[in-house]
Amino acid sequence: MTKGKTKWKVFLEVVSVLQAVSTFLFLGVTCSLLMFYLMFTSLWPIPTLYFVWQVVDWHTPERGGRKTTFVRNWRVWEHLRDFFPIKLVKTAELNPNKNYIVGIHPHGIMGFGAFTCFSTDSCGFKELFPGLRYNLLVLVGLFRLPLFREYPMLLGLLPVSKKSLTHLLTNRGKGNAAVIVIGGAAESLASAPGVNIVVMRKRKGFIRVALEFGADLVPAYAFGENELFKQVVFSEGSLGRRLQDLFKKIMGFAPCVFAGEHMGILPYRIPITTVVGSPISVPKHIKATEEEVDHFHKLYMEALSKLFHEHKVSCGLSENHELRII
């Protein structure tokens, strides 16, 4: 993947990915520890004022945050994209006069495909889908970390909560795409090279929200996401898996035992192709029945499976690869 690139370009790509990995693994904890430490120094007014500000600003993430084009257009995201590389593929038109809930699969270890395609402007979403505003919704707990919370908000990341979705799908008119990693932390535990597992058979909350607000459903699949790291996948019921599940229940995310290249922290240079499927028309039913929820949940799973099988070969998988939905 480095053929034809200058050494300087390769260096910039590695640094960009290292920045993204370090942010994912360490920045939240570092910011929290820093603010806590400053409370016991002569600089204590700084964290004190910030904590007051955070309380006042507590609900801003669920009210649309404060996305800035400047941060989403940083050159670092282009180098991050080129490292793998990452490509966004359009298969159908999305009408800007409608709202959408886009389900992106799989989570992978760090979700590079979802982040790069839907949190930065480096992959051409605005050009492919003109008129649509897009936001990636992530773990609510990230927006409770002092200081760190400002960074994801500047990128347009929002908490994956009912209040946040309600704001996106009602208060901002039409032309909104709320992008959700449906499998979440549970799906990351199943991530491994050659494995295509998505966790969603019991995940119907996004279907209920789509019905409540009449938002069309759009499946998307990031081919190559699970190939970026090798992971120790503990079997169900094992001590390792029980500890992971306990941690996930308490903290909201799963601690994965993974390794890549270059001291194990960098992902492998595997192409990621994020394919956005055709929209599934959803009527507005404020009080949808369980039968309606199950019906559209089934339609979504069928559309996701169809999308996977139609594009798997062109995206680097063999014909015998299957999608397993659990």
SERO-4910 file (N, C-alpha, C, O; in steps of 0.05 Angstrom, whole numbers):
BEGIN
 pado doro    nc1    nc2    nc3   cac1   cac2   cac3    cc1    cc2    cc3    oc1    oc2    oc3
  Met    A     16    -24      0      0      0      0     17     26      0      6     48     -2
  Thr    A     44     22      3     61     46      2     75     50    -25     90     68    -28
  Lys    A     68     33    -44     81     34    -71     73     61    -84     50     68    -85
  Gly    A     93     74    -94     88    100   -108     87    124    -90     83    146   -100
  Lys    A     89    120    -64     88    142    -45    116    150    -36    134    133    -34
  Thr    A    120    176    -32    145    185    -22    148    177      8    128    172     21
  Lys    A    172    177     18    177    171     46    163    191     64    153    184     86
  Trp    A    162    216     55    149    237     71    119    232     73    107    235     94
  Lys    A    107    224     51     78    217     51     72    194     69     53    194     84
  Val    A     89    173     67     85    150     85     88    158    114     72    148    131
  Phe    A    107    175    120    111    184    147     87    199    157     78    195    180
  Leu    A     76    217    141     52    232    149     28    214    154     12    219    172
  Glu    A     25    193    137      3    175    141      6    159    167    -13    156    182
  Val    A     30    151    173     35    136    198     29    154    223     17    145    242
  Val    A     39    178    221     35    197    244      5    203    247     -5    205    270
  Ser    A    -10    206    225    -38    211    226    -54    188    239    -72    192    255
  Val    A    -46    164    231    -60    140    243    -52    137    273    -69    131    289
  Leu    A    -27    143    279    -18    141    307    -33    161    324    -40    156    347
  Gln    A    -38    185    313    -54    205    327    -82    195    332    -93    199    354
  Ala    A    -94    182    312   -122    172    315   -123    150    336   -141    149    352
  Val    A   -104    132    334   -103    109    353    -98    120    382   -112    111    401
  Ser    A    -80    138    385    -74    149    411    -98    164    423   -104    162    447
  Thr    A   -112    178    406   -137    192    414   -157    172    424   -170    176    445
  Phe    A   -161    151    409   -181    130    415   -174    116    442   -192    111    458
  Leu    A   -148    110    446   -140     95    469   -135    111    494   -141    103    517
  Phe    A   -123    135    490   -111    149    513   -121    177    519   -120    186    542
  Leu    A   -131    191    499   -136    220    504   -158    225    525   -155    244    541
  Gly    A   -179    209    524   -201    213    544   -191    210    572   -197    227    590
  Val    A   -175    189    577   -164    184    604   -144    206    611   -144    215    634
  Thr    A   -128    213    592   -107    234    597   -120    261    605   -111    274    624
  Cys    A   -141    268    591   -154    294    597   -167    293    625   -166    312    640
  Ser    A   -179    270    632   -192    268    658   -172    269    680   -176    283    700
  Leu    A   -149    255    677   -128    255    698   -116    282    700   -109    291    722
  Leu    A   -112    296    678   -100    322    678   -117    342    694   -107    357    710
  Met    A   -143    342    688   -162    360    702   -163    354    732   -164    372    749
  Phe    A   -162    328    739   -162    320    767   -137    329    781   -137    339    803
  Tyr    A   -114    325    767    -88    333    779    -87    363    784    -78    372    805
  Leu    A    -96    379    765    -96    408    767   -112    418    790   -107    440    801
  Met    A   -132    403    799   -148    411    822   -132    413    847   -140    427    866
  Phe    A   -109    400    848    -92    399    872    -66    415    868    -46    410    882
  Thr    A    -67    434    850    -44    451    845    -53    480    847    -77    486    852
  Ser    A    -34    499    843    -41    527    844    -58    535    820    -69    558    820
  Leu    A    -61    517    801    -78    523    777   -107    513    781   -121    511    761
  Trp    A   -114    507    805   -141    496    810   -164    513    800   -185    501    794
  Pro    A   -161    540    797   -184    555    785   -191    546    757   -214    548    749
  Ile    A   -171    537    742   -176    530    714   -195    506    712   -216    508    699
  Pro    A   -189    483    725   -208    461    723   -235    467    737   -256    457    729
  Thr    A   -234    483    758   -258    490    772   -277    505    754   -301    499    752
  Leu    A   -267    525    739   -283    540    720   -293    522    698   -315    525    689
  Tyr    A   -275    504    689   -284    486    668   -306    467    677   -325    463    662
  Phe    A   -304    457    701   -325    439    711   -352    454    713   -373    443    708
  Val    A   -351    479    721   -375    495    722   -386    498    694   -411    496    689
  Trp    A   -368    504    675   -377    506    647   -389    480    637   -408    481    622
  Gln    A   -376    458    644   -386    432    634   -415    427    645   -431    416    630
  Val    A   -420    434    670   -447    430    680   -467    448    665   -489    438    658
  Val    A   -460    473    660   -477    491    645   -482    481    617   -503    483    605
  Asp    A   -461    469    605   -461    460    577   -468    431    574   -465    419    553
  Trp    A   -478    418    595   -482    389    597   -498    378    574   -492    357    563
  His    A   -519    392    566   -538    381    546   -531    389    517   -546    381    499
  Thr    A   -510    404    513   -503    413    486   -499    390    467   -508    391    444
  Pro    A   -484    368    475   -481    346    456   -507    335    445   -508    327    422
  Glu    A   -528    333    462   -553    322    454   -570    343    439   -592    337    429
  Arg    A   -560    367    437   -574    388    422   -559    396    397   -561    419    388
  Gly    A   -544    378    386   -530    383    361   -501    389    363   -487    391    342
  Gly    A   -491    392    388   -462    397    391   -453    423    379   -469    442    377
  Arg    A   -428    425    370   -418    448    357   -397    440    336   -373    446    338
  Lys    A   -407    427    316   -390    418    293   -378    442    279   -390    462    274
  Thr    A   -352    438    272   -338    459    256   -326    446    231   -314    425    232
  Thr    A   -331    460    209   -320    450    183   -289    451    184   -276    434    172
  Phe    A   -278    470    199   -249    472    200   -236    446    210   -217    437    198
  Val    A   -246    435    232   -235    411    243   -240    387    225   -223    370    222
  Arg    A   -264    385    214   -270    363    196   -254    362    171   -252    342    157
  Asn    A   -242    385    164   -226    388    139   -196    388    144   -181    394    126
  Trp    A   -188    381    168   -159    380    173   -146    361    153   -157    340    146
  Arg    A   -122    368    145   -107    351    126   -100    324    138    -96    304    124
  Val    A    -98    323    165    -92    297    178   -111    275    171   -104    252    170
  Trp    A   -137    283    166   -157    262    159   -152    251    131   -158    228    125
  Glu    A   -141    267    113   -134    257     86   -112    237     88   -112    217     74
  His    A    -92    243    105    -70    224    108    -80    198    122    -71    176    115
  Leu    A    -98    201    141   -110    178    153   -125    161    133   -123    136    133
  Arg    A   -140    174    116   -155    160     94   -136    145     76   -141    122     68
  Asp    A   -114    158     69    -95    146     49    -79    123     60    -68    107     45
  Phe    A    -76    122     87    -60    101     99    -70     73     91    -54     55     86
  Phe    A    -96     69     91   -108     42     87   -108     34     57    -96     13     52
  Pro    A   -121     47     39   -137     71     40   -167     65     46   -175     42     45
  Ile    A   -182     87     52   -211     85     57   -226     98     35   -220    120     26
  Lys    A   -247     84     26   -264     94      4   -293     92     11   -302     73     23
  Leu    A   -309    112      4   -337    113      8   -351    108    -19   -346    122    -38
  Val    A   -369     88    -20   -383     81    -44   -413     85    -42   -425     77    -22
  Lys    A   -424     98    -61   -453    104    -63   -466     84    -82   -457     80   -104
  Thr    A   -489     73    -73   -503     54    -90   -531     64    -98   -543     53   -116
  Ala    A   -541     85    -84   -567     95    -90   -569    125    -81   -553    133    -64
  Glu    A   -587    139    -92   -592    167    -85   -605    169    -58   -622    152    -51
  Leu    A   -598    189    -42   -612    195    -17   -624    223    -20   -609    243    -22
  Asn    A   -650    224    -19   -665    249    -23   -659    268      0   -665    261     23
  Pro    A   -649    292     -5   -643    311     16   -668    323     29   -666    338     49
  Asn    A   -691    316     19   -717    325     31   -728    305     51   -751    307     59
  Lys    A   -711    285     58   -719    265     77   -697    263     99   -675    272     95
  Asn    A   -704    250    121   -685    244    142   -679    214    141   -695    197    133
  Tyr    A   -654    207    151   -645    179    149   -632    170    175   -619    187    189
  Ile    A   -634    145    181   -618    132    201   -600    112    186   -611     92    175
  Val    A   -574    117    186   -556     99    171   -543     81    192   -530     90    211
  Gly    A   -546     55    187   -533     35    205   -507     27    192   -507     16    169
  Ile    A   -484     31    206   -458     23    195   -448     -2    209   -449     -4    234
  His    A   -439    -21    194   -429    -47    204   -403    -54    190   -399    -45    168
  Pro    A   -385    -69    202   -384    -76    231   -369    -54    247   -358    -36    235
  His    A   -369    -57    273   -355    -38    290   -325    -40    287   -311    -20    287
  Gly    A   -315    -65    284   -286    -69    284   -275    -62    312   -290    -60    331
  Ile    A   -248    -59    313   -236    -52    339   -239    -22    344   -246    -15    366
  Met    A   -233     -6    324   -234     23    329   -253     38    310   -256     62    313
  Gly    A   -265     24    291   -285     38    274   -273     58    255   -284     80    252
  Phe    A   -250     52    243   -237     72    225   -254     79    201   -255    102    194
  Gly    A   -268     60    190   -285     65    167   -308     84    174   -313    103    159
  Ala    A   -321     79    196   -344     96    204   -334    124    211   -346    144    202
  Phe    A   -312    126    226   -302    152    234   -293    168    210   -301    192    208
  Thr    A   -277    157    193   -266    172    171   -287    181    151   -286    203    140
  Cys    A   -306    163    145   -327    169    125   -348    188    135   -359    204    120
  Phe    A   -354    186    162   -378    201    172   -371    222    193   -390    235    203
  Ser    A   -346    225    200   -338    246    220   -319    266    208   -312    286    221
  Thr    A   -309    260    184   -291    279    171   -302    283    142   -320    268    133
  Asp    A   -292    303    129   -301    308    101   -281    297     81   -281    305     58
  Ser    A   -263    278     90   -242    269     72   -250    248     52   -236    244     32
  Cys    A   -274    236     56   -282    214     38   -304    223     18   -313    206      2
  Gly    A   -311    248     18   -329    258     -3   -358    254      2   -374    253    -18
  Phe    A   -367    251     27   -396    247     32   -413    270     20   -433    265      8
  Lys    A   -404    294     24   -420    317     15   -422    318    -15   -443    327    -26
  Glu    A   -402    308    -29   -403    308    -58   -420    285    -68   -435    288    -88
  Leu    A   -419    262    -54   -435    239    -62   -465    243    -56   -482    234    -71
  Phe    A   -470    255    -33   -498    259    -24   -503    289    -18   -505    297      5
  Pro    A   -505    305    -39   -508    334    -36   -534    340    -21   -555    328    -26
  Gly    A   -533    360     -3   -556    368     11   -561    354     38   -579    362     53
  Leu    A   -545    333     43   -548    318     68   -528    327     89   -504    331     83
  Arg    A   -537    331    114   -520    336    137   -517    309    151   -536    296    157
  Tyr    A   -492    302    158   -488    276    169   -472    278    196   -454    294    198
  Asn    A   -481    261    215   -468    260    241   -465    231    250   -484    216    248
  Leu    A   -442    224    260   -437    197    271   -444    199    301   -434    216    315
  Leu    A   -461    180    310   -469    179    338   -453    158    353   -451    135    344
  Val    A   -441    165    375   -423    147    390   -430    146    419   -450    157    428
  Leu    A   -414    132    434   -418    126    463   -424    152    478   -409    172    477
  Val    A   -446    152    494   -454    176    509   -432    184    529   -428    208    533
  Gly    A   -418    164    541   -398    170    562   -375    188    552   -363    201    569
  Leu    A   -370    188    526   -348    204    516   -353    234    521   -334    250    524
  Phe    A   -378    242    522   -385    270    525   -387    278    555   -395    301    561
  Arg    A   -380    260    572   -379    266    601   -351    269    611   -346    277    634
  Leu    A   -331    263    593   -303    266    601   -295    295    599   -297    307    577
  Pro    A   -285    307    620   -278    335    619   -256    341    599   -237    325    595
  Leu    A   -259    363    586   -240    373    565   -241    356    540   -244    367    518
  Phe    A   -239    330    542   -240    312    519   -265    316    503   -265    314    478
  Arg    A   -288    321    516   -314    322    503   -315    343    481   -331    341    462
  Glu    A   -298    364    483   -299    385    464   -289    375    436   -299    384    415
  Tyr    A   -270    357    436   -258    347    411   -279    332    394   -282    340    371
  Pro    A   -292    312    404   -312    298    387   -335    317    378   -345    313    356
  Met    A   -342    336    395   -364    355    387   -355    372    363   -371    377    345
  Leu    A   -329    381    363   -319    396    341   -319    380    315   -322    392    293
  Leu    A   -316    354    317   -317    336    294   -345    330    285   -349    317    264
  Gly    A   -365    338    301   -393    332    294   -403    306    305   -425    297    299
  Leu    A   -387    293    322   -396    269    336   -417    276    356   -415    297    370
  Leu    A   -438    260    359   -459    264    378   -465    239    394   -458    217    385
  Pro    A   -476    242    418   -482    217    434   -505    201    421   -524    212    411
  Val    A   -503    175    423   -524    158    412   -545    154    434   -545    134    448
  Ser    A   -563    173    435   -584    173    455   -610    182    442   -610    193    420
  Lys    A   -633    176    456   -659    183    445   -661    214    442   -672    223    422
  Lys    A   -651    229    461   -653    258    460   -637    269    436   -646    287    422
  Ser    A   -614    257    431   -597    266    409   -610    260    382   -610    277    365
  Leu    A   -621    236    380   -635    229    355   -660    246    351   -666    254    328
  Thr    A   -674    251    372   -698    268    370   -691    296    360   -705    307    343
  His    A   -669    307    370   -661    333    360   -653    332    331   -662    349    315
  Leu    A   -638    312    323   -629    310    295   -652    307    276   -652    318    254
  Leu    A   -672    291    284   -694    284    266   -719    302    267   -738    298    252
  Thr    A   -718    321    285   -741    339    288   -733    369    287   -745    384    272
  Asn    A   -713    376    303   -707    405    306   -690    416    283   -687    440    281
  Arg    A   -679    399    266   -662    409    244   -674    406    217   -661    408    196
  Gly    A   -701    401    216   -714    399    190   -707    374    176   -703    353    188
  Lys    A   -706    376    149   -701    352    132   -672    353    123   -657    373    126
  Gly    A   -663    330    112   -636    328    101   -615    321    121   -592    329    119
  Asn    A   -623    304    141   -605    296    162   -600    266    161   -619    250    156
  Ala    A   -575    258    164   -568    229    165   -555    223    192   -532    232    196
  Ala    A   -568    209    209   -557    201    235   -544    173    231   -558    154    225
  Val    A   -518    172    234   -503    147    229   -497    133    255   -485    145    273
  Ile    A   -506    108    257   -503     93    282   -488     67    277   -494     53    258
  Val    A   -468     62    294   -455     35    293   -473     16    310   -471     15    334
  Ile    A   -490      2    296   -511    -13    309   -500    -34    329   -511    -37    351
  Gly    A   -479    -48    321   -469    -70    338   -454    -60    363   -453    -75    383
  Gly    A   -443    -36    362   -431    -24    386   -408    -41    397   -394    -56    383
  Ala    A   -405    -38    423   -382    -52    437   -384    -82    435   -363    -95    433
  Ala    A   -408    -93    435   -411   -122    434   -399   -133    408   -387   -155    407
  Glu    A   -402   -117    386   -393   -126    360   -362   -125    358   -350   -141    344
  Ser    A   -350   -106    373   -321   -104    372   -308   -129    383   -286   -136    375
  Leu    A   -321   -143    402   -310   -167    414   -309   -191    394   -295   -211    398
  Ala    A   -324   -188    372   -325   -210    352   -307   -203    328   -306   -218    308
  Ser    A   -294   -180    329   -278   -171    306   -252   -187    304   -237   -190    323
  Ala    A   -248   -198    280   -223   -213    274   -221   -216    244   -241   -217    230
  Pro    A   -196   -218    234   -193   -222    205   -208   -246    194   -208   -268    207
  Gly    A   -221   -243    172   -236   -265    159   -263   -270    171   -278   -288    163
  Val    A   -271   -254    192   -297   -257    205   -316   -235    197   -308   -211    197
  Asn    A   -340   -242    190   -360   -222    183   -385   -226    201   -404   -239    192
  Ile    A   -384   -216    225   -405   -219    244   -416   -192    251   -401   -173    257
  Val    A   -443   -189    250   -455   -164    260   -475   -171    282   -489   -191    280
  Val    A   -476   -154    302   -494   -159    325   -518   -141    322   -515   -116    325
  Met    A   -541   -152    317   -565   -135    314   -592   -150    316   -612   -137    313
  Arg    A   -592   -175    320   -618   -190    321   -636   -180    343   -660   -179    340
  Lys    A   -624   -171    365   -640   -161    387   -639   -131    390   -649   -119    409
  Arg    A   -627   -118    371   -624    -89    371   -645    -76    353   -642    -75    329
  Lys    A   -666    -67    366   -689    -56    351   -695    -27    358   -714    -15    348
  Gly    A   -679    -15    376   -685     12    384   -684     32    361   -700     50    360
  Phe    A   -664     28    343   -662     46    320   -686     43    301   -693     62    287
  Ile    A   -698     20    300   -722     16    284   -745     31    296   -760     44    282
  Arg    A   -748     30    322   -770     45    336   -767     75    331   -787     89    327
  Val    A   -742     85    333   -738    113    328   -744    121    299   -756    142    294
  Ala    A   -736    104    281   -742    109    252   -772    111    248   -781    128    233
  Leu    A   -787     93    260   -816     93    257   -829    117    271   -847    129    260
  Glu    A   -818    124    294   -830    147    308   -827    173    293   -845    190    294
  Phe    A   -805    176    278   -800    202    264   -802    199    234   -798    219    220
  Gly    A   -809    175    224   -811    172    195   -785    175    180   -785    186    158
  Ala    A   -763    166    193   -737    168    180   -731    142    165   -733    120    176
  Asp    A   -723    144    140   -716    120    125   -691    107    135   -673    120    146
  Leu    A   -690     81    132   -667     65    142   -647     60    119   -656     53     97
  Val    A   -622     62    125   -601     57    104   -579     39    116   -566     48    134
  Pro    A   -576     15    105   -554     -2    114   -527      6    101   -527     14     77
  Ala    A   -505      4    115   -479      9    104   -460    -12    115   -462    -20    138
  Tyr    A   -441    -20     99   -421    -40    108   -393    -31    101   -387    -24     78
  Ala    A   -375    -32    121   -347    -25    118   -330    -50    113   -321    -62    132
  Phe    A   -327    -57     88   -311    -81     82   -281    -75     88   -271    -54     81
  Gly    A   -269    -94    102   -241    -91    110   -237    -82    139   -215    -84    149
  Glu    A   -258    -72    151   -256    -62    179   -246    -83    198   -229    -77    216
  Asn    A   -255   -107    195   -248   -129    214   -220   -140    208   -210   -156    224
  Glu    A   -207   -131    187   -181   -142    179   -158   -125    191   -135   -133    188
  Leu    A   -164   -103    204   -143    -84    212   -127    -93    236   -103    -85    238
  Phe    A   -138   -109    253   -124   -118    277   -130   -148    281   -151   -158    274
  Lys    A   -110   -162    293   -115   -189    302   -124   -187    331   -114   -170    346
  Gln    A   -143   -203    339   -154   -202    366   -156   -229    379   -162   -249    365
  Val    A   -151   -230    404   -157   -254    420   -187   -254    426   -196   -238    442
  Val    A   -201   -272    413   -230   -274    416   -236   -296    437   -232   -319    431
  Phe    A   -245   -288    460   -252   -307    481   -279   -319    476   -298   -306    467
  Ser    A   -281   -345    481   -306   -360    476   -327   -351    497   -320   -343    519
  Glu    A   -352   -354    489   -374   -347    507   -372   -365    533   -369   -389    531
  Gly    A   -375   -352    556   -374   -366    581   -347   -369    593   -345   -376    616
  Ser    A   -326   -362    578   -299   -364    589   -294   -341    608   -309   -321    608
  Leu    A   -273   -343    625   -267   -323    644   -261   -296    630   -270   -275    639
  Gly    A   -245   -298    609   -238   -274    594   -262   -259    584   -264   -235    586
  Arg    A   -282   -274    572   -306   -262    561   -323   -250    583   -335   -229    580
  Arg    A   -325   -264    606   -341   -254    628   -330   -228    639   -345   -210    646
  Leu    A   -303   -226    640   -291   -201    649   -296   -179    629   -301   -156    637
  Gln    A   -294   -185    603   -299   -165    583   -328   -155    584   -333   -131    583
  Asp    A   -347   -174    588   -375   -167    590   -381   -150    614   -397   -131    614
  Leu    A   -367   -156    637   -371   -141    661   -361   -113    658   -374    -94    666
  Phe    A   -337   -110    646   -326    -84    641   -344    -68    622   -348    -44    627
  Lys    A   -354    -81    601   -372    -67    582   -398    -58    596   -408    -36    590
  Lys    A   -408    -74    614   -433    -66    628   -428    -42    646   -446    -25    649
  Ile    A   -404    -40    658   -399    -18    677   -390      7    662   -400     29    668
  Met    A   -373      4    642   -360     27    629   -374     34    602   -371     57    593
  Gly    A   -388     15    590   -402     22    565   -386     14    540   -397     14    518
  Phe    A   -361      6    543   -345     -3    521   -329    -28    529   -325    -34    552
  Ala    A   -321    -43    509   -308    -69    514   -278    -67    511   -268    -56    492
  Pro    A   -262    -78    530   -233    -79    528   -225   -102    510   -227   -125    518
  Cys    A   -215    -96    487   -207   -117    468   -177   -122    470   -161   -104    474
  Val    A   -170   -148    468   -141   -155    468   -133   -159    439   -138   -179    427
  Phe    A   -120   -138    428   -114   -138    400    -85   -131    394    -71   -122    412
  Ala    A    -77   -135    369    -51   -128    361    -51   -122    331    -65   -135    315
  Gly    A    -35   -102    323    -32    -95    295     -2    -98    288     11   -116    297
  Glu    A      7    -79    272     36    -79    265     50    -56    278     37    -39    290
  His    A     76    -55    275     93    -34    288     87    -32    318     73    -13    327
  Met    A     97    -51    333     93    -52    362     64    -59    369     56    -56    392
  Gly    A     49    -67    350     22    -77    355      1    -56    357    -23    -62    359
  Ile    A      9    -31    356    -11     -9    361    -23      2    335    -46     12    335
  Leu    A     -9      0    313    -19     10    287    -34    -12    272    -26    -35    273
  Pro    A    -56     -4    259    -71    -24    243    -56    -32    219    -38    -18    209
  Tyr    A    -62    -55    208    -51    -64    182    -61    -47    160    -84    -37    161
  Arg    A    -45    -44    139    -53    -28    116    -72    -44     98    -63    -55     78
  Ile    A    -97    -47    106   -117    -62     91   -137    -42     81   -148    -26     96
  Pro    A   -144    -43     55   -164    -24     44   -191    -27     58   -200    -50     64
  Ile    A   -204     -5     64   -231     -5     75   -250      8     55   -246     31     46
  Thr    A   -270     -6     47   -290      4     28   -317      5     42   -329    -16     48
  Thr    A   -327     29     48   -353     32     61   -374     36     40   -375     57     26
  Val    A   -391     17     38   -413     17     17   -439     25     30   -448     12     49
  Val    A   -451     46     20   -477     56     30   -499     45     13   -499     50    -11
  Gly    A   -518     31     25   -539     17     10   -562     35      3   -562     59      6
  Ser    A   -583     22     -8   -608     36    -16   -625     41      9   -625     25     27
  Pro    A   -640     63      9   -657     69     32   -682     51     33   -693     43     12
  Ile    A   -690     45     57   -715     31     62   -736     51     71   -733     63     93
  Ser    A   -757     54     56   -777     74     63   -792     66     88   -802     43     91
  Val    A   -793     84    108   -806     79    133   -828     99    139   -822    123    138
  Pro    A   -853     91    144   -874    109    150   -872    120    178   -858    109    195
  Lys    A   -885    142    183   -884    154    210   -906    143    227   -930    148    222
  His    A   -899    127    247   -918    115    266   -907    121    294   -889    108    304
  Ile    A   -919    141    307   -909    150    333   -910    128    353   -892    125    370
  Lys    A   -931    112    352   -934     89    371   -935     63    355   -956     51    351
  Ala    A   -912     55    344   -911     31    328   -915      6    344   -906      5    367
  Thr    A   -928    -13    333   -932    -39    346   -907    -56    343   -889    -50    327
  Glu    A   -905    -77    360   -882    -95    358   -881   -109    332   -859   -115    321
  Glu    A   -904   -114    320   -905   -127    293   -892   -108    272   -878   -118    255
  Glu    A   -898    -83    274   -886    -64    255   -856    -62    259   -841    -61    240
  Val    A   -848    -61    284   -819    -60    290   -805    -85    279   -784    -82    267
  Asp    A   -816   -108    284   -804   -133    275   -803   -134    244   -784   -144    233
  His    A   -824   -123    231   -826   -123    202   -803   -107    190   -789   -116    172
  Phe    A   -799    -82    200   -778    -66    189   -750    -75    198   -730    -70    184
  His    A   -748    -87    221   -723    -99    230   -714   -121    211   -691   -124    204
  Lys    A   -734   -138    203   -728   -159    184   -720   -148    157   -702   -158    144
  Leu    A   -735   -127    147   -728   -115    122   -699   -104    122   -685   -106    102
  Tyr    A   -692    -92    145   -665    -81    147   -644   -103    146   -624   -100    132
  Met    A   -648   -125    161   -628   -146    161   -626   -159    133   -604   -165    124
  Glu    A   -648   -161    119   -647   -172     92   -632   -153     73   -617   -162     56
  Ala    A   -637   -127     76   -623   -107     59   -593   -107     64   -577   -105     46
  Leu    A   -586   -110     90   -557   -111     97   -544   -135     85   -522   -134     74
  Ser    A   -557   -158     88   -546   -183     77   -543   -181     46   -523   -190     35
  Lys    A   -563   -169     33   -562   -166      4   -539   -148     -3   -524   -154    -22
  Leu    A   -535   -126     11   -514   -107      6   -487   -121      9   -469   -117     -8
  Phe    A   -484   -137     30   -459   -151     34   -452   -170     11   -430   -170      1
  His    A   -471   -186      3   -466   -206    -17   -463   -194    -45   -449   -206    -62
  Glu    A   -475   -172    -50   -472   -159    -76   -445   -146    -80   -435   -143   -103
  His    A   -432   -138    -58   -407   -123    -60   -383   -136    -48   -361   -125    -50
  Lys    A   -386   -160    -37   -364   -172    -23   -340   -179    -41   -317   -175    -33
  Val    A   -346   -188    -65   -324   -196    -83   -309   -171    -93   -284   -171    -94
  Ser    A   -324   -151   -101   -311   -126   -111   -296   -112    -89   -279    -95    -95
  Cys    A   -302   -118    -64   -288   -105    -41   -267   -123    -28   -258   -117     -6
  Gly    A   -259   -144    -42   -236   -159    -33   -241   -186    -20   -223   -200    -12
  Leu    A   -267   -193    -16   -273   -219     -4   -278   -240    -25   -284   -233    -48
  Ser    A   -276   -265    -17   -282   -286    -36   -311   -292    -37   -327   -284    -19
  Glu    A   -319   -307    -56   -348   -313    -61   -359   -330    -37   -383   -329    -32
  Asn    A   -342   -345    -23   -353   -362     -2   -355   -349     25   -363   -362     44
  His    A   -348   -323     27   -352   -309     52   -382   -304     57   -397   -297     39
  Glu    A   -389   -309     82   -417   -306     90   -420   -285    112   -401   -280    128
  Leu    A   -443   -272    113   -448   -253    134   -464   -267    156   -485   -278    150
  Arg    A   -454   -265    180   -468   -278    203   -481   -256    220   -466   -239    231
  Ile    A   -507   -257    223   -521   -237    240   -530   -251    266   -544   -271    265
  Ile    A   -521   -240    288   -527   -252    314   -541   -232    332   -548   -239    355
***
